[in-house]
Amino acid sequence: MTRAMQQFLARRQFLAGGLYGLGGMSLATPLAKALQGLPDETPFPRSLVLVQLSGGNDGLSTIVPFADDGYAAARHTTRLLKGDVLPLDDYRGMHGNLKGLHRKYQEGNMAIIEGVGYEEMIRSHFRAMEVWHTGRRAGRLSGEGWVGQLAQAAWDSEDHPNLVVHLGGEVPYSVYSTHHPAAALQAPTVYKWFGKQQVELAYGMAAARADSEKPSEPKHVGRDKALAGLRSILDDAHDSSASIRKAAALYRERVEYPRNRLGGGLRDVAALIHGRLGTRVFSLKMEGFDTHAGQRGSHDSLMESLDTALSAFMDDLSNTPAGRDTLVLVFSEFGRRVRENGSRGTDHGKAGPMFVLGSSVKGGLYGKHPSLENLDDGDLASTTDFRSVYGAIIEHWFKTPHEAVLGKKYPLLPLFS
């Protein structure tokens, strides 16, 4: 059955079902109005779409210093020549498969931040992701994820289950919160509740928080209160998957999305944004970047998948009220080592690039390209702290003091016009 036919049948089913077809949803809600073809003047809330490139993306094969002699000396099978890249200047260029993103860069809607990392970077996938997901060097020991901290600092009064939505399999620690747990759903086509792991961790964190916040109160009393409140929030998040399925099924995209996992997920993010479910942060993961062997072919394919998915999403939202209030952040847990290994791949490294996209973004190159001569134990040294990017988004996009989320102040990049 074609997508168009599925949308047509879904629309008939929901409209024919009336109030019951909407799962008990009030006919005055934005999604109900959309299903009835009624206009909705409710402003779109500002939202952030997080795209995690899992495995450690090779920054030198993404933003390529083609004119650097050190790059030519260190790379042979993975090297990209000047003719293989889309030039940004006389020194560097974007991977040749990033055509759509290069267009966004030329239009001034994409910021490329080079040399991103943090002090004493970690090459372990899991420990490095803990740092990125919390915004703190101590990782999980420091508390909840940075998105969870943001939700509490910026929208604590907004009590609804779709404030943060993760689309995909394993839920990243960044969205863990005992106050605003993410609606975690399998994506892009199934949309089943996928929050068991999140529930278990959230309950444990809520119990520990209750013990620490009211030490004078009997433990079972504080824990019972905390867990009862959390249970209500998680039940709402579980039930909200029905409204998310409806919004995804009825959305009519303005462009053709690629048939890959990220493309499907971003198509559904666009549906949820236009469905006005009130989500402020969306989270997605793209796997496959741990390129220890045979990197050239696999990384070329990954760049094409990333580009077609992200550029379709940006084109779908372009020149719309929803698009003007949507920001995309692309990151990875670390880069790869400068010198390729004996398996025609690259091993875990340190600094790498981040991307920020949106119509409000002041596009261009940010940060300092790491030296290929003065290396950090064979790796690119960090020249920009990733929290300077997080902080700019928290402070300037979401109008919230970034130290309330990240625990301290960082120099903020001027990413917004």
Contacts in CASP RR format, 6 or more apart in sequence:
PFRMAT RR
TARGET T0000
AUTHOR 0000-0000-0000
METHOD contacts of the structure
MODEL  1
MTRAMQQFLARRQFLAGGLYGLGGMSLATPLAKALQGLPDETPFPRSLVL
VQLSGGNDGLSTIVPFADDGYAAARHTTRLLKGDVLPLDDYRGMHGNLKG
LHRKYQEGNMAIIEGVGYEEMIRSHFRAMEVWHTGRRAGRLSGEGWVGQL
AQAAWDSEDHPNLVVHLGGEVPYSVYSTHHPAAALQAPTVYKWFGKQQVE
LAYGMAAARADSEKPSEPKHVGRDKALAGLRSILDDAHDSSASIRKAAAL
YRERVEYPRNRLGGGLRDVAALIHGRLGTRVFSLKMEGFDTHAGQRGSHD
SLMESLDTALSAFMDDLSNTPAGRDTLVLVFSEFGRRVRENGSRGTDHGK
AGPMFVLGSSVKGGLYGKHPSLENLDDGDLASTTDFRSVYGAIIEHWFKT
PHEAVLGKKYPLLPLFS
6 249 0 8 1.000
7 249 0 8 1.000
7 250 0 8 1.000
7 251 0 8 1.000
7 252 0 8 1.000
10 246 0 8 1.000
10 249 0 8 1.000
10 250 0 8 1.000
11 35 0 8 1.000
11 250 0 8 1.000
13 21 0 8 1.000
14 21 0 8 1.000
14 22 0 8 1.000
14 35 0 8 1.000
14 246 0 8 1.000
14 250 0 8 1.000
15 35 0 8 1.000
15 36 0 8 1.000
19 25 0 8 1.000
19 27 0 8 1.000
22 31 0 8 1.000
22 32 0 8 1.000
22 35 0 8 1.000
22 246 0 8 1.000
23 242 0 8 1.000
23 243 0 8 1.000
25 31 0 8 1.000
25 32 0 8 1.000
25 243 0 8 1.000
26 32 0 8 1.000
27 33 0 8 1.000
27 36 0 8 1.000
30 40 0 8 1.000
30 42 0 8 1.000
30 275 0 8 1.000
30 276 0 8 1.000
30 277 0 8 1.000
31 243 0 8 1.000
31 246 0 8 1.000
31 247 0 8 1.000
31 275 0 8 1.000
31 276 0 8 1.000
31 277 0 8 1.000
33 39 0 8 1.000
33 40 0 8 1.000
34 40 0 8 1.000
34 247 0 8 1.000
34 250 0 8 1.000
34 274 0 8 1.000
34 275 0 8 1.000
34 276 0 8 1.000
35 246 0 8 1.000
35 250 0 8 1.000
40 276 0 8 1.000
42 276 0 8 1.000
43 321 0 8 1.000
43 325 0 8 1.000
44 273 0 8 1.000
44 276 0 8 1.000
44 321 0 8 1.000
44 322 0 8 1.000
44 323 0 8 1.000
44 324 0 8 1.000
44 325 0 8 1.000
44 326 0 8 1.000
45 278 0 8 1.000
45 279 0 8 1.000
45 280 0 8 1.000
45 325 0 8 1.000
46 280 0 8 1.000
46 325 0 8 1.000
46 326 0 8 1.000
46 327 0 8 1.000
46 397 0 8 1.000
46 398 0 8 1.000
47 273 0 8 1.000
47 279 0 8 1.000
47 280 0 8 1.000
47 281 0 8 1.000
47 282 0 8 1.000
47 325 0 8 1.000
47 326 0 8 1.000
47 327 0 8 1.000
48 280 0 8 1.000
48 281 0 8 1.000
48 282 0 8 1.000
48 326 0 8 1.000
48 327 0 8 1.000
48 328 0 8 1.000
48 329 0 8 1.000
48 393 0 8 1.000
48 397 0 8 1.000
48 398 0 8 1.000
49 266 0 8 1.000
49 269 0 8 1.000
49 281 0 8 1.000
49 282 0 8 1.000
49 284 0 8 1.000
49 313 0 8 1.000
49 326 0 8 1.000
49 327 0 8 1.000
49 328 0 8 1.000
49 329 0 8 1.000
50 147 0 8 1.000
50 174 0 8 1.000
50 281 0 8 1.000
50 282 0 8 1.000
50 283 0 8 1.000
50 284 0 8 1.000
50 329 0 8 1.000
50 331 0 8 1.000
51 262 0 8 1.000
51 284 0 8 1.000
51 285 0 8 1.000
51 286 0 8 1.000
51 306 0 8 1.000
51 310 0 8 1.000
51 328 0 8 1.000
51 329 0 8 1.000
51 330 0 8 1.000
51 331 0 8 1.000
52 172 0 8 1.000
52 283 0 8 1.000
52 284 0 8 1.000
52 285 0 8 1.000
52 286 0 8 1.000
52 331 0 8 1.000
52 332 0 8 1.000
53 286 0 8 1.000
53 289 0 8 1.000
53 302 0 8 1.000
53 306 0 8 1.000
53 330 0 8 1.000
53 331 0 8 1.000
53 332 0 8 1.000
54 125 0 8 1.000
54 285 0 8 1.000
54 286 0 8 1.000
54 287 0 8 1.000
54 288 0 8 1.000
54 289 0 8 1.000
54 290 0 8 1.000
54 332 0 8 1.000
54 333 0 8 1.000
55 125 0 8 1.000
55 287 0 8 1.000
55 288 0 8 1.000
55 289 0 8 1.000
55 290 0 8 1.000
55 332 0 8 1.000
55 333 0 8 1.000
56 125 0 8 1.000
56 289 0 8 1.000
56 290 0 8 1.000
56 332 0 8 1.000
56 333 0 8 1.000
56 334 0 8 1.000
56 335 0 8 1.000
56 336 0 8 1.000
56 348 0 8 1.000
56 349 0 8 1.000
57 289 0 8 1.000
57 302 0 8 1.000
57 332 0 8 1.000
57 335 0 8 1.000
57 336 0 8 1.000
57 352 0 8 1.000
58 78 0 8 1.000
58 289 0 8 1.000
58 291 0 8 1.000
58 295 0 8 1.000
58 299 0 8 1.000
58 335 0 8 1.000
58 336 0 8 1.000
58 346 0 8 1.000
59 335 0 8 1.000
59 336 0 8 1.000
59 352 0 8 1.000
59 353 0 8 1.000
60 71 0 8 1.000
60 75 0 8 1.000
60 336 0 8 1.000
60 338 0 8 1.000
60 380 0 8 1.000
61 78 0 8 1.000
61 80 0 8 1.000
61 95 0 8 1.000
61 295 0 8 1.000
61 299 0 8 1.000
61 303 0 8 1.000
61 336 0 8 1.000
62 94 0 8 1.000
62 95 0 8 1.000
62 98 0 8 1.000
62 303 0 8 1.000
62 353 0 8 1.000
63 88 0 8 1.000
63 92 0 8 1.000
63 93 0 8 1.000
63 94 0 8 1.000
63 95 0 8 1.000
63 112 0 8 1.000
63 114 0 8 1.000
63 353 0 8 1.000
63 369 0 8 1.000
64 71 0 8 1.000
64 80 0 8 1.000
64 84 0 8 1.000
64 85 0 8 1.000
64 92 0 8 1.000
64 93 0 8 1.000
64 94 0 8 1.000
64 95 0 8 1.000
65 71 0 8 1.000
65 91 0 8 1.000
65 92 0 8 1.000
65 369 0 8 1.000
65 372 0 8 1.000
66 80 0 8 1.000
66 81 0 8 1.000
66 82 0 8 1.000
66 83 0 8 1.000
66 84 0 8 1.000
66 85 0 8 1.000
66 91 0 8 1.000
66 92 0 8 1.000
66 93 0 8 1.000
67 82 0 8 1.000
67 90 0 8 1.000
67 91 0 8 1.000
67 92 0 8 1.000
68 91 0 8 1.000
68 372 0 8 1.000
70 372 0 8 1.000
70 373 0 8 1.000
71 79 0 8 1.000
71 338 0 8 1.000
71 372 0 8 1.000
72 79 0 8 1.000
74 338 0 8 1.000
74 339 0 8 1.000
74 340 0 8 1.000
74 372 0 8 1.000
75 339 0 8 1.000
75 340 0 8 1.000
76 340 0 8 1.000
77 294 0 8 1.000
77 295 0 8 1.000
77 296 0 8 1.000
77 340 0 8 1.000
77 344 0 8 1.000
77 345 0 8 1.000
78 295 0 8 1.000
78 296 0 8 1.000
78 299 0 8 1.000
78 340 0 8 1.000
78 344 0 8 1.000
78 345 0 8 1.000
78 346 0 8 1.000
80 95 0 8 1.000
80 96 0 8 1.000
84 95 0 8 1.000
84 96 0 8 1.000
85 92 0 8 1.000
85 93 0 8 1.000
85 94 0 8 1.000
85 95 0 8 1.000
85 96 0 8 1.000
86 93 0 8 1.000
86 94 0 8 1.000
86 95 0 8 1.000
86 96 0 8 1.000
86 98 0 8 1.000
86 99 0 8 1.000
86 102 0 8 1.000
87 93 0 8 1.000
88 94 0 8 1.000
88 105 0 8 1.000
88 112 0 8 1.000
88 365 0 8 1.000
89 365 0 8 1.000
91 369 0 8 1.000
92 369 0 8 1.000
94 101 0 8 1.000
94 102 0 8 1.000
94 105 0 8 1.000
95 299 0 8 1.000
95 300 0 8 1.000
95 303 0 8 1.000
96 102 0 8 1.000
96 303 0 8 1.000
97 300 0 8 1.000
97 303 0 8 1.000
97 304 0 8 1.000
97 307 0 8 1.000
98 303 0 8 1.000
98 306 0 8 1.000
98 307 0 8 1.000
99 307 0 8 1.000
99 311 0 8 1.000
100 307 0 8 1.000
100 308 0 8 1.000
100 310 0 8 1.000
100 311 0 8 1.000
101 110 0 8 1.000
101 306 0 8 1.000
101 307 0 8 1.000
101 310 0 8 1.000
101 311 0 8 1.000
101 355 0 8 1.000
101 357 0 8 1.000
103 311 0 8 1.000
104 110 0 8 1.000
104 311 0 8 1.000
104 314 0 8 1.000
104 357 0 8 1.000
105 112 0 8 1.000
105 363 0 8 1.000
105 364 0 8 1.000
108 361 0 8 1.000
108 362 0 8 1.000
108 363 0 8 1.000
108 364 0 8 1.000
109 314 0 8 1.000
109 357 0 8 1.000
109 358 0 8 1.000
109 359 0 8 1.000
109 361 0 8 1.000
109 363 0 8 1.000
110 355 0 8 1.000
110 356 0 8 1.000
110 357 0 8 1.000
110 358 0 8 1.000
110 361 0 8 1.000
110 363 0 8 1.000
110 364 0 8 1.000
111 355 0 8 1.000
111 356 0 8 1.000
111 357 0 8 1.000
111 361 0 8 1.000
111 362 0 8 1.000
111 363 0 8 1.000
111 364 0 8 1.000
111 365 0 8 1.000
111 366 0 8 1.000
111 413 0 8 1.000
111 415 0 8 1.000
112 353 0 8 1.000
112 354 0 8 1.000
112 355 0 8 1.000
112 364 0 8 1.000
112 365 0 8 1.000
112 366 0 8 1.000
113 353 0 8 1.000
113 354 0 8 1.000
113 355 0 8 1.000
113 356 0 8 1.000
113 366 0 8 1.000
113 367 0 8 1.000
113 384 0 8 1.000
113 389 0 8 1.000
113 413 0 8 1.000
114 352 0 8 1.000
114 353 0 8 1.000
114 365 0 8 1.000
114 366 0 8 1.000
114 367 0 8 1.000
114 368 0 8 1.000
114 369 0 8 1.000
114 370 0 8 1.000
114 383 0 8 1.000
114 384 0 8 1.000
115 351 0 8 1.000
115 352 0 8 1.000
115 353 0 8 1.000
115 367 0 8 1.000
115 368 0 8 1.000
115 369 0 8 1.000
115 370 0 8 1.000
115 380 0 8 1.000
115 381 0 8 1.000
115 382 0 8 1.000
115 383 0 8 1.000
115 384 0 8 1.000
116 331 0 8 1.000
116 351 0 8 1.000
116 352 0 8 1.000
116 353 0 8 1.000
116 354 0 8 1.000
116 382 0 8 1.000
116 384 0 8 1.000
116 385 0 8 1.000
116 386 0 8 1.000
116 389 0 8 1.000
117 334 0 8 1.000
117 350 0 8 1.000
117 351 0 8 1.000
117 352 0 8 1.000
117 382 0 8 1.000
117 384 0 8 1.000
117 385 0 8 1.000
117 386 0 8 1.000
118 131 0 8 1.000
118 137 0 8 1.000
118 382 0 8 1.000
118 385 0 8 1.000
118 386 0 8 1.000
118 387 0 8 1.000
119 137 0 8 1.000
119 382 0 8 1.000
119 385 0 8 1.000
120 137 0 8 1.000
121 128 0 8 1.000
121 334 0 8 1.000
121 349 0 8 1.000
121 350 0 8 1.000
121 351 0 8 1.000
121 376 0 8 1.000
121 379 0 8 1.000
121 382 0 8 1.000
122 128 0 8 1.000
122 131 0 8 1.000
122 334 0 8 1.000
123 334 0 8 1.000
123 348 0 8 1.000
123 349 0 8 1.000
123 350 0 8 1.000
124 348 0 8 1.000
125 290 0 8 1.000
125 333 0 8 1.000
125 348 0 8 1.000
127 139 0 8 1.000
128 333 0 8 1.000
128 334 0 8 1.000
129 172 0 8 1.000
129 173 0 8 1.000
129 333 0 8 1.000
130 139 0 8 1.000
130 140 0 8 1.000
130 173 0 8 1.000
131 137 0 8 1.000
131 139 0 8 1.000
132 174 0 8 1.000
132 331 0 8 1.000
132 333 0 8 1.000
132 386 0 8 1.000
133 139 0 8 1.000
133 145 0 8 1.000
133 146 0 8 1.000
133 172 0 8 1.000
133 173 0 8 1.000
133 174 0 8 1.000
134 140 0 8 1.000
134 142 0 8 1.000
134 143 0 8 1.000
134 144 0 8 1.000
134 145 0 8 1.000
134 146 0 8 1.000
134 173 0 8 1.000
134 174 0 8 1.000
135 142 0 8 1.000
135 145 0 8 1.000
135 146 0 8 1.000
135 386 0 8 1.000
135 387 0 8 1.000
135 390 0 8 1.000
135 406 0 8 1.000
136 142 0 8 1.000
136 143 0 8 1.000
136 406 0 8 1.000
136 407 0 8 1.000
140 173 0 8 1.000
143 205 0 8 1.000
144 152 0 8 1.000
144 176 0 8 1.000
144 177 0 8 1.000
144 178 0 8 1.000
144 205 0 8 1.000
145 173 0 8 1.000
145 174 0 8 1.000
145 175 0 8 1.000
145 176 0 8 1.000
145 177 0 8 1.000
146 174 0 8 1.000
146 390 0 8 1.000
146 405 0 8 1.000
146 406 0 8 1.000
147 164 0 8 1.000
147 174 0 8 1.000
147 175 0 8 1.000
147 177 0 8 1.000
147 182 0 8 1.000
147 281 0 8 1.000
147 283 0 8 1.000
148 164 0 8 1.000
148 174 0 8 1.000
148 175 0 8 1.000
148 176 0 8 1.000
148 177 0 8 1.000
148 179 0 8 1.000
148 180 0 8 1.000
149 177 0 8 1.000
149 404 0 8 1.000
149 405 0 8 1.000
149 406 0 8 1.000
150 281 0 8 1.000
150 394 0 8 1.000
150 398 0 8 1.000
150 400 0 8 1.000
150 405 0 8 1.000
151 163 0 8 1.000
151 164 0 8 1.000
151 177 0 8 1.000
151 179 0 8 1.000
151 180 0 8 1.000
151 280 0 8 1.000
151 281 0 8 1.000
152 177 0 8 1.000
152 179 0 8 1.000
152 180 0 8 1.000
153 400 0 8 1.000
153 401 0 8 1.000
153 404 0 8 1.000
153 405 0 8 1.000
154 280 0 8 1.000
154 394 0 8 1.000
154 398 0 8 1.000
154 399 0 8 1.000
154 400 0 8 1.000
155 163 0 8 1.000
155 180 0 8 1.000
155 280 0 8 1.000
156 179 0 8 1.000
156 180 0 8 1.000
160 236 0 8 1.000
160 278 0 8 1.000
161 183 0 8 1.000
161 233 0 8 1.000
161 236 0 8 1.000
161 237 0 8 1.000
161 239 0 8 1.000
161 240 0 8 1.000
162 183 0 8 1.000
162 237 0 8 1.000
162 240 0 8 1.000
162 243 0 8 1.000
162 244 0 8 1.000
162 272 0 8 1.000
162 277 0 8 1.000
162 278 0 8 1.000
162 279 0 8 1.000
163 180 0 8 1.000
163 278 0 8 1.000
163 279 0 8 1.000
163 280 0 8 1.000
163 281 0 8 1.000
164 175 0 8 1.000
164 177 0 8 1.000
164 180 0 8 1.000
164 181 0 8 1.000
164 182 0 8 1.000
164 183 0 8 1.000
164 279 0 8 1.000
164 280 0 8 1.000
164 281 0 8 1.000
164 282 0 8 1.000
164 283 0 8 1.000
165 182 0 8 1.000
165 183 0 8 1.000
165 184 0 8 1.000
165 185 0 8 1.000
165 244 0 8 1.000
165 272 0 8 1.000
165 277 0 8 1.000
165 279 0 8 1.000
165 281 0 8 1.000
165 282 0 8 1.000
165 283 0 8 1.000
166 172 0 8 1.000
166 175 0 8 1.000
166 182 0 8 1.000
166 183 0 8 1.000
166 184 0 8 1.000
166 185 0 8 1.000
166 282 0 8 1.000
166 283 0 8 1.000
166 284 0 8 1.000
167 185 0 8 1.000
167 187 0 8 1.000
167 188 0 8 1.000
167 265 0 8 1.000
167 268 0 8 1.000
167 269 0 8 1.000
167 282 0 8 1.000
167 283 0 8 1.000
167 284 0 8 1.000
168 184 0 8 1.000
168 185 0 8 1.000
168 186 0 8 1.000
168 187 0 8 1.000
168 188 0 8 1.000
168 194 0 8 1.000
168 265 0 8 1.000
168 284 0 8 1.000
168 285 0 8 1.000
169 184 0 8 1.000
169 186 0 8 1.000
169 187 0 8 1.000
169 194 0 8 1.000
169 285 0 8 1.000
170 197 0 8 1.000
170 285 0 8 1.000
171 182 0 8 1.000
171 184 0 8 1.000
171 194 0 8 1.000
171 195 0 8 1.000
171 197 0 8 1.000
171 198 0 8 1.000
172 283 0 8 1.000
172 285 0 8 1.000
174 283 0 8 1.000
175 181 0 8 1.000
175 182 0 8 1.000
175 184 0 8 1.000
175 198 0 8 1.000
175 281 0 8 1.000
175 283 0 8 1.000
176 182 0 8 1.000
176 198 0 8 1.000
176 201 0 8 1.000
176 202 0 8 1.000
176 205 0 8 1.000
177 202 0 8 1.000
178 202 0 8 1.000
178 205 0 8 1.000
178 206 0 8 1.000
178 209 0 8 1.000
178 226 0 8 1.000
178 230 0 8 1.000
179 233 0 8 1.000
180 233 0 8 1.000
181 198 0 8 1.000
181 199 0 8 1.000
181 202 0 8 1.000
181 230 0 8 1.000
181 233 0 8 1.000
181 234 0 8 1.000
181 237 0 8 1.000
182 198 0 8 1.000
182 237 0 8 1.000
182 283 0 8 1.000
183 237 0 8 1.000
183 240 0 8 1.000
183 241 0 8 1.000
183 244 0 8 1.000
184 193 0 8 1.000
184 194 0 8 1.000
184 195 0 8 1.000
184 198 0 8 1.000
184 237 0 8 1.000
185 191 0 8 1.000
185 192 0 8 1.000
185 193 0 8 1.000
185 194 0 8 1.000
185 241 0 8 1.000
185 244 0 8 1.000
186 192 0 8 1.000
186 194 0 8 1.000
187 261 0 8 1.000
187 264 0 8 1.000
187 265 0 8 1.000
187 268 0 8 1.000
187 284 0 8 1.000
188 261 0 8 1.000
188 263 0 8 1.000
188 264 0 8 1.000
188 265 0 8 1.000
188 267 0 8 1.000
188 268 0 8 1.000
189 264 0 8 1.000
191 241 0 8 1.000
191 244 0 8 1.000
191 245 0 8 1.000
191 248 0 8 1.000
192 241 0 8 1.000
193 237 0 8 1.000
193 238 0 8 1.000
193 241 0 8 1.000
195 238 0 8 1.000
199 234 0 8 1.000
202 230 0 8 1.000
202 234 0 8 1.000
203 227 0 8 1.000
203 230 0 8 1.000
206 223 0 8 1.000
206 226 0 8 1.000
206 227 0 8 1.000
206 230 0 8 1.000
207 223 0 8 1.000
207 226 0 8 1.000
207 227 0 8 1.000
209 226 0 8 1.000
210 219 0 8 1.000
210 222 0 8 1.000
210 223 0 8 1.000
210 225 0 8 1.000
210 226 0 8 1.000
210 227 0 8 1.000
211 219 0 8 1.000
211 222 0 8 1.000
211 223 0 8 1.000
214 222 0 8 1.000
240 277 0 8 1.000
243 277 0 8 1.000
244 272 0 8 1.000
244 277 0 8 1.000
247 271 0 8 1.000
247 272 0 8 1.000
247 274 0 8 1.000
247 275 0 8 1.000
247 277 0 8 1.000
248 268 0 8 1.000
248 271 0 8 1.000
248 272 0 8 1.000
250 271 0 8 1.000
251 267 0 8 1.000
251 268 0 8 1.000
251 270 0 8 1.000
251 271 0 8 1.000
251 274 0 8 1.000
251 275 0 8 1.000
253 267 0 8 1.000
253 270 0 8 1.000
253 271 0 8 1.000
253 316 0 8 1.000
254 315 0 8 1.000
254 316 0 8 1.000
255 312 0 8 1.000
255 315 0 8 1.000
255 316 0 8 1.000
256 312 0 8 1.000
257 263 0 8 1.000
257 264 0 8 1.000
257 266 0 8 1.000
257 267 0 8 1.000
257 309 0 8 1.000
257 312 0 8 1.000
257 313 0 8 1.000
257 316 0 8 1.000
258 264 0 8 1.000
258 305 0 8 1.000
258 308 0 8 1.000
258 309 0 8 1.000
258 312 0 8 1.000
260 305 0 8 1.000
260 308 0 8 1.000
260 309 0 8 1.000
261 286 0 8 1.000
262 284 0 8 1.000
262 286 0 8 1.000
262 305 0 8 1.000
262 306 0 8 1.000
262 309 0 8 1.000
262 310 0 8 1.000
263 305 0 8 1.000
263 308 0 8 1.000
263 309 0 8 1.000
263 312 0 8 1.000
263 313 0 8 1.000
264 309 0 8 1.000
265 284 0 8 1.000
265 309 0 8 1.000
266 284 0 8 1.000
266 309 0 8 1.000
266 310 0 8 1.000
266 312 0 8 1.000
266 313 0 8 1.000
267 312 0 8 1.000
267 313 0 8 1.000
267 316 0 8 1.000
269 282 0 8 1.000
269 284 0 8 1.000
269 313 0 8 1.000
270 313 0 8 1.000
270 316 0 8 1.000
270 317 0 8 1.000
270 322 0 8 1.000
272 279 0 8 1.000
272 282 0 8 1.000
273 279 0 8 1.000
273 317 0 8 1.000
273 322 0 8 1.000
273 323 0 8 1.000
273 326 0 8 1.000
274 322 0 8 1.000
280 398 0 8 1.000
286 302 0 8 1.000
286 305 0 8 1.000
286 306 0 8 1.000
288 298 0 8 1.000
288 302 0 8 1.000
289 299 0 8 1.000
289 302 0 8 1.000
289 332 0 8 1.000
291 298 0 8 1.000
291 299 0 8 1.000
291 336 0 8 1.000
291 345 0 8 1.000
291 346 0 8 1.000
292 341 0 8 1.000
292 343 0 8 1.000
292 345 0 8 1.000
292 346 0 8 1.000
292 347 0 8 1.000
293 341 0 8 1.000
293 343 0 8 1.000
293 344 0 8 1.000
293 345 0 8 1.000
294 343 0 8 1.000
294 344 0 8 1.000
294 345 0 8 1.000
295 340 0 8 1.000
295 344 0 8 1.000
295 345 0 8 1.000
295 346 0 8 1.000
296 344 0 8 1.000
296 345 0 8 1.000
306 330 0 8 1.000
310 328 0 8 1.000
310 330 0 8 1.000
310 357 0 8 1.000
313 328 0 8 1.000
314 328 0 8 1.000
314 357 0 8 1.000
314 358 0 8 1.000
317 323 0 8 1.000
317 326 0 8 1.000
318 359 0 8 1.000
323 358 0 8 1.000
323 359 0 8 1.000
324 359 0 8 1.000
324 360 0 8 1.000
326 358 0 8 1.000
327 356 0 8 1.000
327 357 0 8 1.000
327 358 0 8 1.000
327 360 0 8 1.000
327 361 0 8 1.000
327 393 0 8 1.000
327 397 0 8 1.000
328 355 0 8 1.000
328 356 0 8 1.000
328 357 0 8 1.000
328 358 0 8 1.000
329 354 0 8 1.000
329 355 0 8 1.000
329 356 0 8 1.000
329 389 0 8 1.000
329 393 0 8 1.000
330 354 0 8 1.000
330 355 0 8 1.000
330 356 0 8 1.000
330 357 0 8 1.000
331 354 0 8 1.000
331 386 0 8 1.000
332 352 0 8 1.000
334 348 0 8 1.000
334 349 0 8 1.000
334 350 0 8 1.000
334 351 0 8 1.000
334 352 0 8 1.000
335 348 0 8 1.000
335 349 0 8 1.000
335 350 0 8 1.000
335 351 0 8 1.000
335 352 0 8 1.000
335 379 0 8 1.000
335 380 0 8 1.000
336 345 0 8 1.000
336 346 0 8 1.000
336 347 0 8 1.000
336 348 0 8 1.000
336 349 0 8 1.000
337 346 0 8 1.000
337 347 0 8 1.000
337 348 0 8 1.000
337 349 0 8 1.000
337 378 0 8 1.000
337 379 0 8 1.000
338 372 0 8 1.000
338 375 0 8 1.000
338 378 0 8 1.000
338 379 0 8 1.000
338 380 0 8 1.000
339 346 0 8 1.000
339 378 0 8 1.000
340 346 0 8 1.000
341 347 0 8 1.000
349 379 0 8 1.000
349 380 0 8 1.000
350 376 0 8 1.000
350 379 0 8 1.000
350 380 0 8 1.000
350 381 0 8 1.000
350 382 0 8 1.000
351 370 0 8 1.000
351 376 0 8 1.000
351 379 0 8 1.000
351 380 0 8 1.000
351 381 0 8 1.000
351 382 0 8 1.000
351 383 0 8 1.000
352 370 0 8 1.000
352 380 0 8 1.000
354 386 0 8 1.000
354 389 0 8 1.000
356 389 0 8 1.000
356 393 0 8 1.000
356 415 0 8 1.000
360 397 0 8 1.000
360 416 0 8 1.000
360 417 0 8 1.000
361 415 0 8 1.000
361 416 0 8 1.000
361 417 0 8 1.000
362 414 0 8 1.000
362 415 0 8 1.000
362 416 0 8 1.000
362 417 0 8 1.000
363 415 0 8 1.000
366 384 0 8 1.000
366 413 0 8 1.000
366 415 0 8 1.000
367 383 0 8 1.000
367 384 0 8 1.000
367 413 0 8 1.000
368 383 0 8 1.000
368 384 0 8 1.000
369 383 0 8 1.000
370 380 0 8 1.000
370 381 0 8 1.000
370 382 0 8 1.000
370 383 0 8 1.000
371 381 0 8 1.000
372 380 0 8 1.000
374 381 0 8 1.000
375 381 0 8 1.000
376 382 0 8 1.000
384 413 0 8 1.000
385 410 0 8 1.000
385 411 0 8 1.000
387 402 0 8 1.000
387 406 0 8 1.000
387 410 0 8 1.000
388 410 0 8 1.000
388 411 0 8 1.000
388 412 0 8 1.000
388 413 0 8 1.000
389 413 0 8 1.000
389 415 0 8 1.000
390 402 0 8 1.000
390 405 0 8 1.000
390 406 0 8 1.000
391 402 0 8 1.000
391 405 0 8 1.000
391 406 0 8 1.000
391 410 0 8 1.000
391 412 0 8 1.000
392 402 0 8 1.000
392 412 0 8 1.000
392 413 0 8 1.000
392 414 0 8 1.000
392 415 0 8 1.000
392 416 0 8 1.000
393 415 0 8 1.000
394 400 0 8 1.000
394 401 0 8 1.000
394 402 0 8 1.000
394 405 0 8 1.000
394 406 0 8 1.000
395 401 0 8 1.000
395 402 0 8 1.000
395 412 0 8 1.000
396 412 0 8 1.000
396 415 0 8 1.000
396 416 0 8 1.000
397 416 0 8 1.000
402 409 0 8 1.000
402 410 0 8 1.000
402 412 0 8 1.000
403 409 0 8 1.000
END
